[in-house]
Amino acid sequence: MNNGYYEDLNENFTQALNLYNQEFSHQELLNLLKNGNIVQKQIASLRLEKITSKEDAQILVSNLTGQDGKIREAVSLRLDEFMSNSEYLEYFTTPQNYKIFLEAITDINGNICRNVISAISNLKNNDEFCSVFCPELASLTLSLLDIVEKFNFQDGKYKVNKEAFKLYWCLEAISVFWDKIDFTDLKNIILRAKNIGEYTIREKTAKILSVCEVDNELSSARKELKNDKNYYVRRY
């Protein structure tokens, strides 16, 4: 690596340390989240102590997508913390946030996907959120299945690509919101996903079947996955 890389690394570390040791008001932290650089936004999200309005929440959520990975991951972590607190949860119930949540659950960084799914699980009993988010989740999952079903997964030789990765996390979200999704869509997703050659997709399908209500076809699908060749699929 060249000297310029280490110089940038040292400069970023020094800036982060200085920012972390400074005192900031709540509004100053929000301003950094709106207008700061990578280090400033990352530190501001970690230093934020409370959410006082829907505007505050929207500023935080807006940094979940279209930002450097360091920012997205820090924001997703704080999002999970804030949305797990009933004092702040209502501030995140703004329709403009819902599409961002959907995009964020299929981030390239699995930690972000996991944090955001955990965060929005706190909205499962919010009818407005579910009426918007869940049909979009089902639609996205079905469109990803259209793509992934064409892949040829053979003996681990196929490198799992971004569509399969996104499908994996959509199915994880469905395991939380399954009873808020139209049953016809849910059944369609399960019956198609159980046949995907990539075992992680079948694993998440089995997880959904372990928690959802089933009819005869889905009961047969559950039995089929209980006898899957892969242990991680069978365990559900």
Disulfide bonds with the S-S distance in Angstrom:
none
